Each structure stands twice: as structure tokens, then as C-alpha cells.
């Protein structure tokens, strides 16, 4: 069964077509990596999938349900989780409070006259997410005191706290040290099979380590799609990334 799919997805900004006719079909439990050089349309595609941007043309399906015109908050309630490349955490709140806010997406709305702790199922989910994510020991720490790597880890936990059917990850290892990068990759590897993951990454090594299948974007279009081995061996991949390096050297 398809967990997430698009048909002819297109986004134009004035005279620029950032995403052009993208068709995706991602299976339940699959980890799909979306890679490509700078300007390929990866982030715009993620904005379309998550509801941050509206498509110019095309359709988006979550399972059997079309969500093309659904706002971002409605998609989250239907089971579409997302992390962002730029941190979106509440720095003055504690780790636990951040996770609690995220967990409410799939829970009953909190009444102002009842304490949050009174909601046992939600609090149990928060506890499980913190324990499994390795941040339980920092539950009372304000987020602004966490390291960059810990903040990226927390962002993943916020997405998981919503119990998503599909998890969209935007550059989850960006800005991490080598040790933090390995830790994040290992954490994501443990999710494979139990959670459908769509991963945008400029880090090809991370993408290839995690993905079941890879979609390569170039100039807003799907240039190539296949297993890791198929994509790794295609000479077009070297060409587009080498072209990016040459442009950077002459910038």
C-alpha cells in the first residue's frame, strides 16, 4: 500500500519552476531518500508535501486520502510528521515541555482547568519518546542549553511524538559533528520498517546508508529513481554533483 504519493506535482514562483511534474509512490514502511544538488527543488518539494506551500498543479495523497489542499496542521493530525532544516524549537521551554506540545497533536485538546500531567496517555507517549530517543535524562533542561546535536535529536523526537504515519526529515544531519552524525544515523536506522520515512539530504553517505529507494531531483524534476545500488552506479549522479562543485569553484 502507498503511504505517500504525488501525481504531477508542480510549483512555480513567478517565472521559476522549482518543482516540475514530480510523481512519487512511497510504500508503507519504506525509507525514501530524496537527493540532488543545491537548487534541485528538494526543500520546495518538502514544503509541498507538508503543506507549507500550495502546489501550482498536481495532487498529493496520504494513504488513500488526497491532502493536496489540506493545511499543514491538518496534515499533521492525519499523520504526516516533519522536521525542519532550521530549528523550530521553543528555547525557553524544557525538553519535556517541547515534546508534550508535539504529543498533543494526536491527543485530545487540553482543557485549561486540568493539568497536563492529568492526561496519562499523552504523558506516557512523552515518556516513551524521551526514553527511546535518549533524552530522558535532560527532560527538565531548557532547550536553549542543549548542544546543537541534542537540539536536532529533539526535533526528531517532536516529530515522533505525533505518532506519524509518514515522517518527513529535512537534512537531519546538517551541522552535526561526526559523532553526532553517526548517532543520528543510527537512531534513524532503528526506525526503518516501523515508520515510513522520506529523507531529504545533501549528505549522500547518510542517504545511501538509510534508504530503501532513492529519488534524484535535478532542476525540479525526478532525474532518476531506484535502489541505492542502481542510483550509486548511474554516471548521471556524478555529473550533476561534479557540476555543482565546478560552479562553486567559479563563484
C-alpha positions, 0 to 999 in steps of 0.5 A: 500500500502507498503511504505517500504519493504525488501525481504531477506535482508542480510549483512555480514562483513567478517565472521559476519552476522549482518543482516540475511534474514530480510523481512519487509512490512511497510504500508503507514502511519504506525509507525514501531518500530524496537527493540532488544538488543545491537548487534541485527543488528538494526543500520546495518539494518538502514544503509541498508535501507538508503543506507549507506551500500550495502546489501550482498543479498536481495532487498529493495523497496520504494513504488513500486520502488526497491532502493536496489542499489540506493545511499543514496542521491538518496534515499533521493530525492525519499523520504526516510528521516533519522536521525542519532544516532550521530549528523550530524549537521553543528555547525557553521551554524544557525538553519535556515541555517541547515534546508534550506540545508535539504529543498533543497533536494526536491527543485530545485538546487540553482543557485549561482547568486540568493539568497536563500531567492529568492526561496519562496517555499523552504523558506516557507517549512523552515518556516513551519518546524521551526514553527511546530517543535518549533524552530522558535524562535532560527532560527538565533542561531548557532547550536553549542549553542543549548542544546543537546535536541534542537540539536536532535529536529533539526535533526528531523526537517532536516529530515522533511524538505525533505518532506519524504515519509518514515522517518527513526529515529535512537534512537531519544531519546538517551541522552535526559533528561526526559523532553526532552524525553517526548517532543520528544515523543510527537512531534513524536506522532503528526506525526503518520498517516501523515508520515510513520515512522520506529523507531529504539530504545533501549528505549522500553517505547518510542517504545511501546508508538509510534508504530503501529507494532513492529519488534524484531531483535535478532542476525540479524534476525526478532525474532518476529513481531506484535502489541505492545500488542502481542510483550509486552506479548511474554516471548521471549522479556524478555529473550533476554533483561534479557540476555543482562543485565546478560552479562553486569553484567559479563563484 
